[in-house]
Amino acid sequence: MNLTELNRIATAMVVSGKGILAADESSGTIKKRFDAIGVESTEGNRRDYREMLFRSKEAMSQYISGVILYDETIWQDAKDGTPLVKLIEQSGAIPGIKVDEGTQALPMCPGELVTVGLDKLAERLKKYYDRGARFAKWRAVIDIGSGIPSMTAISVNAHALARYAALCQAAQIVPIVEPEVLMDGDHDIDRCYDVTSRVLNKTFQELRVQRVALEGMVLKPNMAISGKKSPKQASVEEVAEKTIRLLKACVPAAVPGIAFLSGGQSDEEATAHLNAMHKLGPLPWGLTFSYGRALQAAPQKAWSGKAENVAAGQTAFSHRARMNGLASKGEWQSSLEKKAA
């Protein structure tokens, strides 16, 4: 393992002013997104859509540091025959790959899930590295509800995340460690804070046990935020303050950076929260975004599967990427959204 090189890549992934595009939707998820805009989810349409994003010169070169790909996408070529991985590299961004294989019900723990995909991961990582991937992603899903999460769910998911991370580093690939505490419930921000604290502490304990070099990884956590169905929604300032307090308590300074997931927040909410956190600096690690839907909802709608709308889709993508790029430096203002509209 060349830790210097892993650290260089991890640091580049969370560089100030740029963030990570999560374009790793599974076939099922992208079908839902395409259904919403009236586009058939064929392999060709999925490729055309992602090619449109990766050829967005302004967004990719100025505001995107890396792209998380789905297995299908990493092997695809653009219409002119250029591998999509090469388009990402040519823009100056780093190609990455989602390597988990989704979730399964966790035995003896009703309503809880465990992420799978460790079998044969070492062999898959070698192929992905040869194709150009320099980082990977594995998502654990922790739900908050009546009597959950159990310590069992937190432990098994933290253990799997750490095993995945160790396999990645052995393959000279930077692991994005993503323990996501979902915001789907009716819990308040303090319950989210408590559960996320337990999840992060257990995850870092497992990472140490499995000898993962913290300098060669990136953390992708949720923010401390109210559940979507909570009658008491926390303000932007409270989300920022509690998230930073939580991270300072749980995340070692050796970690080069933290790239937040948006987790179902609206485009502007995700941007405003990240921006507010940067007002609370200085921080011990780089702090940026790794958004999927919050970067892609607008370009998907503008594109709507039509070749004549590619430029409009790219403009929408560039706008969202720029807004989040500014937020990752604490320079975003809501008036900039209105100007673009």
LUMSEMAR-216913 format. One record per residue (C-alpha): residue number from 1; x, z, y; residue in three letters. Coordinates in Angstrom, 3 decimals, m for minus. Each point is the difference from the previous one (the first is absolute). Example, Ala and Ser with C-alpha at 12.3 -4.5 7.8 and 13.67 -1.06 7.14 Angstrom:
BEGIN
[rec 1; [12.300; 7.800; m4.500]; "ALA"]
[rec 2; [1.370; m0.660; 3.440]; "SER"]
//
This chain:
BEGIN
[rec 1; [0.000; 0.000; 0.000]; "MET"]
[rec 2; [1.335; m1.005; 3.415]; "ASN"]
[rec 3; [m1.566; 2.673; 2.214]; "LEU"]
[rec 4; [1.523; m1.397; 3.193]; "THR"]
[rec 5; [m1.846; m3.283; m0.553]; "GLU"]
[rec 6; [m3.268; 1.751; m0.965]; "LEU"]
[rec 7; [0.236; 2.091; 3.166]; "ASN"]
[rec 8; [0.669; m3.124; 2.103]; "ARG"]
[rec 9; [m3.158; m1.670; m1.330]; "ILE"]
[rec 10; [m2.135; 3.146; 0.320]; "ALA"]
[rec 11; [1.155; 0.436; 3.602]; "THR"]
[rec 12; [m0.756; m3.666; 0.796]; "ALA"]
[rec 13; [m3.514; 0.438; m1.443]; "MET"]
[rec 14; [m0.839; 2.737; 2.533]; "VAL"]
[rec 15; [1.900; m1.335; 3.025]; "VAL"]
[rec 16; [m1.597; 0.837; 3.357]; "SER"]
[rec 17; [m2.538; m2.590; 1.196]; "GLY"]
[rec 18; [m0.648; m1.511; m3.439]; "LYS"]
[rec 19; [m2.029; 0.957; m3.058]; "GLY"]
[rec 20; [m0.936; m1.107; m3.498]; "ILE"]
[rec 21; [m2.784; m2.443; m0.818]; "LEU"]
[rec 22; [m1.814; 1.100; m3.165]; "ALA"]
[rec 23; [m1.087; m3.375; m1.433]; "ALA"]
[rec 24; [m0.154; 1.325; m3.556]; "ASP"]
[rec 25; [m3.775; 0.060; m0.544]; "GLU"]
[rec 26; [m0.899; m0.351; m3.665]; "SER"]
[rec 27; [m2.069; m3.020; m1.039]; "SER"]
[rec 28; [m3.113; 2.229; 0.032]; "GLY"]
[rec 29; [0.654; 1.378; 3.478]; "THR"]
[rec 30; [0.787; m3.362; 1.608]; "ILE"]
[rec 31; [m3.172; m1.415; m1.581]; "LYS"]
[rec 32; [m2.007; 2.678; 1.857]; "LYS"]
[rec 33; [1.774; m0.897; 3.267]; "ARG"]
[rec 34; [m0.598; m3.725; m0.561]; "PHE"]
[rec 35; [m3.657; 0.569; m0.961]; "ASP"]
[rec 36; [m0.485; 1.682; 3.388]; "ALA"]
[rec 37; [1.165; m3.172; 1.812]; "ILE"]
[rec 38; [m1.683; m2.447; m2.387]; "GLY"]
[rec 39; [3.186; m1.326; m1.642]; "VAL"]
[rec 40; [0.352; m0.582; m3.740]; "GLU"]
[rec 41; [2.853; 2.049; m1.472]; "SER"]
[rec 42; [1.979; m2.761; m1.754]; "THR"]
[rec 43; [3.760; 0.101; m0.519]; "GLU"]
[rec 44; [0.354; m2.846; 2.512]; "GLY"]
[rec 45; [m2.027; 1.775; 2.690]; "ASN"]
[rec 46; [1.910; 3.236; m0.527]; "ARG"]
[rec 47; [3.278; m1.883; 0.361]; "ARG"]
[rec 48; [m1.178; m1.903; 3.109]; "ASP"]
[rec 49; [m1.128; 3.228; 1.644]; "TYR"]
[rec 50; [3.272; 1.805; m0.627]; "ARG"]
[rec 51; [2.056; m3.036; 0.966]; "GLU"]
[rec 52; [m1.859; 0.025; 3.335]; "MET"]
[rec 53; [1.099; 3.614; 0.576]; "LEU"]
[rec 54; [3.616; m0.557; m1.065]; "PHE"]
[rec 55; [0.296; m3.078; 2.248]; "ARG"]
[rec 56; [m1.194; 1.974; 3.061]; "SER"]
[rec 57; [3.346; m0.278; 1.787]; "LYS"]
[rec 58; [m0.649; 2.470; 2.822]; "GLU"]
[rec 59; [m1.494; 2.746; m2.192]; "ALA"]
[rec 60; [2.461; m0.316; m2.872]; "MET"]
[rec 61; [3.191; m0.238; 2.053]; "SER"]
[rec 62; [m0.841; 2.577; 2.668]; "GLN"]
[rec 63; [m2.272; 2.640; m1.538]; "TYR"]
[rec 64; [0.224; m0.123; m3.817]; "ILE"]
[rec 65; [2.976; 1.568; m1.794]; "SER"]
[rec 66; [m1.186; m0.553; m3.580]; "GLY"]
[rec 67; [m2.875; m1.369; m2.084]; "VAL"]
[rec 68; [m1.415; 1.591; m3.164]; "ILE"]
[rec 69; [m1.049; m2.761; m2.413]; "LEU"]
[rec 70; [m2.290; m0.064; m3.015]; "TYR"]
[rec 71; [1.384; m1.309; m3.315]; "ASP"]
[rec 72; [m1.848; m3.326; 0.341]; "GLU"]
[rec 73; [1.315; m0.570; 3.539]; "THR"]
[rec 74; [3.696; 0.647; m0.659]; "ILE"]
[rec 75; [0.079; m2.948; m2.446]; "TRP"]
[rec 76; [m1.998; m2.382; 2.224]; "GLN"]
[rec 77; [1.411; m2.860; 2.052]; "ASP"]
[rec 78; [m1.335; m1.180; 3.361]; "ALA"]
[rec 79; [m1.754; m3.373; 0.243]; "LYS"]
[rec 80; [3.347; m1.703; 0.781]; "ASP"]
[rec 81; [1.648; 1.590; m3.066]; "GLY"]
[rec 82; [1.883; 2.789; 1.800]; "THR"]
[rec 83; [m0.305; 3.310; m1.889]; "PRO"]
[rec 84; [m2.118; 2.437; 2.056]; "LEU"]
[rec 85; [2.823; 2.537; m0.447]; "VAL"]
[rec 86; [2.302; m2.402; 1.886]; "LYS"]
[rec 87; [m2.484; m0.305; 2.900]; "LEU"]
[rec 88; [0.145; 3.785; 0.376]; "ILE"]
[rec 89; [3.826; 0.030; m0.153]; "GLU"]
[rec 90; [0.254; m2.853; 2.527]; "GLN"]
[rec 91; [m2.077; 2.021; 2.494]; "SER"]
[rec 92; [2.501; 2.872; m0.253]; "GLY"]
[rec 93; [m2.376; 2.279; m1.949]; "ALA"]
[rec 94; [0.727; 1.562; m3.402]; "ILE"]
[rec 95; [m2.075; m0.971; m3.052]; "PRO"]
[rec 96; [m1.401; 2.831; m2.121]; "GLY"]
[rec 97; [m2.267; 0.286; m3.037]; "ILE"]
[rec 98; [m2.842; 2.285; m1.152]; "LYS"]
[rec 99; [0.940; 1.076; m3.529]; "VAL"]
[rec 100; [m2.676; 2.475; m1.070]; "ASP"]
[rec 101; [m2.746; m1.326; m2.275]; "GLU"]
[rec 102; [m2.920; 1.876; 1.539]; "GLY"]
[rec 103; [m1.662; 3.217; m1.058]; "THR"]
[rec 104; [m1.619; 1.456; m3.109]; "GLN"]
[rec 105; [m2.231; 3.026; m0.489]; "ALA"]
[rec 106; [2.114; 3.143; m0.439]; "LEU"]
[rec 107; [m0.849; 1.707; m3.325]; "PRO"]
[rec 108; [m1.613; 3.458; 0.306]; "MET"]
[rec 109; [m0.339; m0.433; 3.782]; "CYS"]
[rec 110; [m3.443; m1.436; 0.822]; "PRO"]
[rec 111; [m0.038; m2.171; 3.120]; "GLY"]
[rec 112; [3.806; m0.186; 0.256]; "GLU"]
[rec 113; [2.396; m2.883; m0.556]; "LEU"]
[rec 114; [3.589; m0.644; m1.019]; "VAL"]
[rec 115; [1.992; m3.116; 0.926]; "THR"]
[rec 116; [1.447; m1.989; m2.906]; "VAL"]
[rec 117; [2.709; m2.647; m0.421]; "GLY"]
[rec 118; [3.226; 1.794; m0.948]; "LEU"]
[rec 119; [0.266; m1.748; m3.384]; "ASP"]
[rec 120; [2.439; m2.924; 0.242]; "LYS"]
[rec 121; [0.409; 0.632; 3.749]; "LEU"]
[rec 122; [3.806; m0.182; m0.290]; "ALA"]
[rec 123; [m0.218; m3.579; m1.356]; "GLU"]
[rec 124; [m2.555; m1.053; 2.636]; "ARG"]
[rec 125; [2.144; 1.401; 2.811]; "LEU"]
[rec 126; [2.965; m2.112; m1.092]; "LYS"]
[rec 127; [m2.142; m3.184; 0.177]; "LYS"]
[rec 128; [m1.399; 0.967; 3.393]; "TYR"]
[rec 129; [3.514; 0.692; 1.331]; "TYR"]
[rec 130; [1.158; m3.428; m1.193]; "ASP"]
[rec 131; [m2.986; m1.551; 1.797]; "ARG"]
[rec 132; [1.018; 1.691; 3.282]; "GLY"]
[rec 133; [m1.889; 3.317; 0.124]; "ALA"]
[rec 134; [2.085; 2.754; 1.575]; "ARG"]
[rec 135; [m2.595; 2.759; 0.071]; "PHE"]
[rec 136; [m3.021; 0.982; m2.104]; "ALA"]
[rec 137; [m3.200; 1.999; 0.352]; "LYS"]
[rec 138; [m1.910; 2.364; m2.297]; "TRP"]
[rec 139; [m3.247; 1.630; 1.148]; "ARG"]
[rec 140; [m1.349; 3.282; m1.324]; "ALA"]
[rec 141; [m3.622; 0.815; 0.860]; "VAL"]
[rec 142; [m1.117; 3.580; 0.654]; "ILE"]
[rec 143; [m3.671; 0.612; 0.761]; "ASP"]
[rec 144; [m1.419; 3.012; 1.819]; "ILE"]
[rec 145; [m3.335; 1.321; m1.285]; "GLY"]
[rec 146; [m1.700; 3.006; m1.524]; "SER"]
[rec 147; [2.682; 1.743; m2.078]; "GLY"]
[rec 148; [2.480; m2.877; 0.344]; "ILE"]
[rec 149; [2.804; m0.875; 0.206]; "PRO"]
[rec 150; [1.165; 2.021; m2.997]; "SER"]
[rec 151; [3.636; 1.064; m0.333]; "MET"]
[rec 152; [0.037; m2.259; m3.081]; "THR"]
[rec 153; [m0.815; m3.120; 2.035]; "ALA"]
[rec 154; [2.546; 0.868; 2.674]; "ILE"]
[rec 155; [2.720; 0.713; m2.612]; "SER"]
[rec 156; [m0.435; m3.074; m2.185]; "VAL"]
[rec 157; [m0.184; m2.350; 2.984]; "ASN"]
[rec 158; [3.063; 1.561; 1.669]; "ALA"]
[rec 159; [1.886; m0.245; m3.298]; "HIS"]
[rec 160; [m0.886; m3.710; m0.392]; "ALA"]
[rec 161; [0.971; m0.736; 3.625]; "LEU"]
[rec 162; [3.399; 1.607; m0.549]; "ALA"]
[rec 163; [0.620; m1.850; m3.286]; "ARG"]
[rec 164; [m0.886; m3.275; 1.700]; "TYR"]
[rec 165; [2.306; 0.812; 2.942]; "ALA"]
[rec 166; [2.943; 0.772; m2.312]; "ALA"]
[rec 167; [m0.523; m3.276; m1.917]; "LEU"]
[rec 168; [m0.084; m1.911; 3.300]; "CYS"]
[rec 169; [3.241; 1.487; 1.277]; "GLN"]
[rec 170; [1.687; m0.703; m3.338]; "ALA"]
[rec 171; [m1.062; m3.649; 0.489]; "ALA"]
[rec 172; [1.375; m0.014; 3.587]; "GLN"]
[rec 173; [m3.523; m0.119; 1.470]; "ILE"]
[rec 174; [m1.226; 2.368; 2.736]; "VAL"]
[rec 175; [m3.120; 1.876; m1.157]; "PRO"]
[rec 176; [m2.932; 0.515; 2.350]; "ILE"]
[rec 177; [m1.480; 3.263; m1.251]; "VAL"]
[rec 178; [m3.745; m0.023; 0.783]; "GLU"]
[rec 179; [m1.983; 3.153; m0.829]; "PRO"]
[rec 180; [m3.360; m0.801; 1.652]; "GLU"]
[rec 181; [m2.480; 2.790; 0.622]; "VAL"]
[rec 182; [m3.240; m1.930; 0.519]; "LEU"]
[rec 183; [m2.149; 0.397; 3.134]; "MET"]
[rec 184; [m3.242; m0.884; m1.810]; "ASP"]
[rec 185; [m1.593; 3.475; m0.136]; "GLY"]
[rec 186; [m1.804; 2.335; 2.400]; "ASP"]
[rec 187; [2.982; 2.377; 0.360]; "HIS"]
[rec 188; [1.421; 0.976; 3.387]; "ASP"]
[rec 189; [3.550; m0.602; 1.238]; "ILE"]
[rec 190; [1.203; 3.469; m1.050]; "ASP"]
[rec 191; [m0.982; m0.610; m3.630]; "ARG"]
[rec 192; [1.838; m3.333; 0.125]; "CYS"]
[rec 193; [3.040; 1.801; 1.477]; "TYR"]
[rec 194; [0.038; 2.601; m2.804]; "ASP"]
[rec 195; [m0.386; m2.525; m2.828]; "VAL"]
[rec 196; [2.556; m2.434; 1.468]; "THR"]
[rec 197; [2.459; 2.876; 0.411]; "SER"]
[rec 198; [m0.342; 0.884; m3.715]; "ARG"]
[rec 199; [0.354; m3.658; m0.994]; "VAL"]
[rec 200; [3.112; m0.631; 2.132]; "LEU"]
[rec 201; [1.725; 3.227; m1.094]; "ASN"]
[rec 202; [m0.581; m0.800; m3.670]; "LYS"]
[rec 203; [1.129; m3.616; 0.475]; "THR"]
[rec 204; [3.310; 0.999; 1.601]; "PHE"]
[rec 205; [0.556; 2.648; m2.672]; "GLN"]
[rec 206; [m0.383; m2.702; m2.687]; "GLU"]
[rec 207; [2.217; m2.455; 1.906]; "LEU"]
[rec 208; [2.788; 2.612; 0.002]; "ARG"]
[rec 209; [m0.478; 0.803; m3.701]; "VAL"]
[rec 210; [0.362; m3.705; m0.813]; "GLN"]
[rec 211; [3.087; m0.398; 2.221]; "ARG"]
[rec 212; [m1.520; m2.501; 2.410]; "VAL"]
[rec 213; [2.259; m0.459; 3.041]; "ALA"]
[rec 214; [m2.225; 0.806; 2.964]; "LEU"]
[rec 215; [2.217; m2.116; 2.290]; "GLU"]
[rec 216; [m1.029; m3.095; m1.974]; "GLY"]
[rec 217; [m3.821; 0.252; 0.129]; "MET"]
[rec 218; [m2.924; m0.336; 2.407]; "VAL"]
[rec 219; [m3.055; 2.295; m0.027]; "LEU"]
[rec 220; [m3.474; m1.555; 0.444]; "LYS"]
[rec 221; [m2.420; 2.886; 0.548]; "PRO"]
[rec 222; [m3.500; 0.373; 1.376]; "ASN"]
[rec 223; [m0.494; 1.647; 3.379]; "MET"]
[rec 224; [m1.582; 3.452; 0.304]; "ALA"]
[rec 225; [m3.496; m1.221; 0.858]; "ILE"]
[rec 226; [m3.676; 0.918; m0.417]; "SER"]
[rec 227; [m1.891; m1.455; m2.954]; "GLY"]
[rec 228; [m2.138; m3.026; 0.921]; "LYS"]
[rec 229; [m3.219; 1.928; m0.716]; "LYS"]
[rec 230; [1.061; 3.173; 1.816]; "SER"]
[rec 231; [m2.387; 1.011; 2.819]; "PRO"]
[rec 232; [3.085; 1.278; 1.846]; "LYS"]
[rec 233; [2.342; m2.896; 0.836]; "GLN"]
[rec 234; [3.394; 1.052; 1.343]; "ALA"]
[rec 235; [1.216; m1.510; 3.288]; "SER"]
[rec 236; [2.949; m2.415; 0.196]; "VAL"]
[rec 237; [2.151; 2.806; 1.434]; "GLU"]
[rec 238; [m0.916; 2.442; m2.773]; "GLU"]
[rec 239; [0.740; m2.585; m2.724]; "VAL"]
[rec 240; [3.403; m0.703; 1.576]; "ALA"]
[rec 241; [0.926; 3.652; 0.528]; "GLU"]
[rec 242; [m1.051; 1.165; m3.488]; "LYS"]
[rec 243; [1.580; m2.996; m1.755]; "THR"]
[rec 244; [3.357; 0.555; 1.697]; "ILE"]
[rec 245; [m0.136; 3.743; m0.718]; "ARG"]
[rec 246; [m0.773; m0.763; m3.656]; "LEU"]
[rec 247; [2.823; m2.536; m0.358]; "LEU"]
[rec 248; [2.560; 2.271; 1.669]; "LYS"]
[rec 249; [m0.958; 2.755; m2.476]; "ALA"]
[rec 250; [0.129; m2.207; m3.106]; "CYS"]
[rec 251; [2.288; m3.035; 0.471]; "VAL"]
[rec 252; [3.794; 0.516; m0.073]; "PRO"]
[rec 253; [1.958; m1.544; 2.878]; "ALA"]
[rec 254; [2.102; m1.914; m2.573]; "ALA"]
[rec 255; [m2.919; m2.445; m0.451]; "VAL"]
[rec 256; [0.754; m2.982; 2.302]; "PRO"]
[rec 257; [m3.596; m0.661; 0.878]; "GLY"]
[rec 258; [m3.730; 0.448; m0.393]; "ILE"]
[rec 259; [m2.375; m2.978; 0.053]; "ALA"]
[rec 260; [m3.657; 1.040; 0.179]; "PHE"]
[rec 261; [m2.824; m1.565; m1.950]; "LEU"]
[rec 262; [m3.177; m0.633; 2.011]; "SER"]
[rec 263; [m2.248; 1.230; m2.819]; "GLY"]
[rec 264; [m3.300; m1.343; 1.285]; "GLY"]
[rec 265; [0.461; 0.727; 3.718]; "GLN"]
[rec 266; [m1.152; m2.702; 2.424]; "SER"]
[rec 267; [2.685; m2.301; 1.461]; "ASP"]
[rec 268; [0.118; 1.806; 3.337]; "GLU"]
[rec 269; [m0.198; 3.522; m1.461]; "GLU"]
[rec 270; [3.039; m0.636; m2.217]; "ALA"]
[rec 271; [1.922; m1.319; 3.022]; "THR"]
[rec 272; [m1.072; 2.828; 2.333]; "ALA"]
[rec 273; [0.964; 2.710; m2.508]; "HIS"]
[rec 274; [3.490; m1.454; m0.566]; "LEU"]
[rec 275; [0.514; m0.375; 3.749]; "ASN"]
[rec 276; [m1.018; 3.627; 0.666]; "ALA"]
[rec 277; [2.499; 1.264; m2.583]; "MET"]
[rec 278; [2.847; m1.683; 1.852]; "HIS"]
[rec 279; [m0.905; 2.002; 3.099]; "LYS"]
[rec 280; [0.979; 3.138; m1.976]; "LEU"]
[rec 281; [3.637; m1.006; m0.660]; "GLY"]
[rec 282; [2.867; 0.098; m0.536]; "PRO"]
[rec 283; [m0.567; m0.172; m3.754]; "LEU"]
[rec 284; [2.513; 0.407; m2.860]; "PRO"]
[rec 285; [m0.991; m3.305; m1.685]; "TRP"]
[rec 286; [m1.127; m3.470; 1.027]; "GLY"]
[rec 287; [m3.813; m0.093; 0.267]; "LEU"]
[rec 288; [m1.924; m3.247; m0.306]; "THR"]
[rec 289; [m2.888; m1.784; m1.724]; "PHE"]
[rec 290; [m0.571; m1.585; m3.393]; "SER"]
[rec 291; [m3.494; m1.324; 0.563]; "TYR"]
[rec 292; [m2.080; m2.375; m2.104]; "GLY"]
[rec 293; [m3.556; m0.262; 1.211]; "ARG"]
[rec 294; [0.831; 1.279; 3.516]; "ALA"]
[rec 295; [2.357; m2.979; 0.468]; "LEU"]
[rec 296; [m2.009; m2.591; m1.926]; "GLN"]
[rec 297; [m3.725; 0.462; 0.721]; "ALA"]
[rec 298; [0.194; m1.904; 3.318]; "ALA"]
[rec 299; [2.099; m2.969; m1.260]; "PRO"]
[rec 300; [m2.180; m0.322; m3.124]; "GLN"]
[rec 301; [m3.117; m0.295; 2.134]; "LYS"]
[rec 302; [1.622; m2.458; 2.437]; "ALA"]
[rec 303; [1.288; m2.194; m2.865]; "TRP"]
[rec 304; [m3.133; 0.077; m2.201]; "SER"]
[rec 305; [1.611; m2.359; m2.518]; "GLY"]
[rec 306; [0.135; m3.031; 2.305]; "LYS"]
[rec 307; [3.215; m1.974; 0.558]; "ALA"]
[rec 308; [m0.984; m0.667; 3.635]; "GLU"]
[rec 309; [m0.106; 3.787; 0.603]; "ASN"]
[rec 310; [3.594; 0.721; m1.086]; "VAL"]
[rec 311; [1.256; 0.268; 3.605]; "ALA"]
[rec 312; [m2.864; 2.363; 0.907]; "ALA"]
[rec 313; [0.770; 2.140; m3.068]; "GLY"]
[rec 314; [3.676; 0.165; 0.950]; "GLN"]
[rec 315; [m0.869; 0.975; 3.586]; "THR"]
[rec 316; [m2.210; 2.837; m1.261]; "ALA"]
[rec 317; [2.743; 1.167; m2.385]; "PHE"]
[rec 318; [2.643; m0.112; 2.745]; "SER"]
[rec 319; [m2.216; 2.080; 2.277]; "HIS"]
[rec 320; [m0.564; 2.767; m2.581]; "ARG"]
[rec 321; [3.684; m0.032; m0.990]; "ALA"]
[rec 322; [1.046; 0.267; 3.646]; "ARG"]
[rec 323; [m2.431; 2.881; 0.683]; "MET"]
[rec 324; [1.403; 1.956; m2.960]; "ASN"]
[rec 325; [3.565; m0.915; 0.946]; "GLY"]
[rec 326; [m0.618; 1.544; 3.433]; "LEU"]
[rec 327; [m1.660; 3.042; m1.602]; "ALA"]
[rec 328; [3.079; 0.524; m2.173]; "SER"]
[rec 329; [1.917; 0.584; 3.258]; "LYS"]
[rec 330; [m2.763; 1.987; 1.757]; "GLY"]
[rec 331; [m0.593; m2.887; 2.450]; "GLU"]
[rec 332; [m3.541; m1.061; m0.978]; "TRP"]
[rec 333; [m2.990; 0.340; 2.339]; "GLN"]
[rec 334; [m3.635; m0.731; m0.811]; "SER"]
[rec 335; [m0.214; m2.238; 3.097]; "SER"]
[rec 336; [2.310; m2.486; m1.805]; "LEU"]
[rec 337; [m2.719; m0.473; m2.643]; "GLU"]
[rec 338; [m2.591; m0.826; 2.650]; "LYS"]
[rec 339; [2.333; m2.494; 1.704]; "LYS"]
[rec 340; [0.391; m1.943; m3.254]; "ALA"]
[rec 341; [m3.748; 0.076; m0.671]; "ALA"]
//
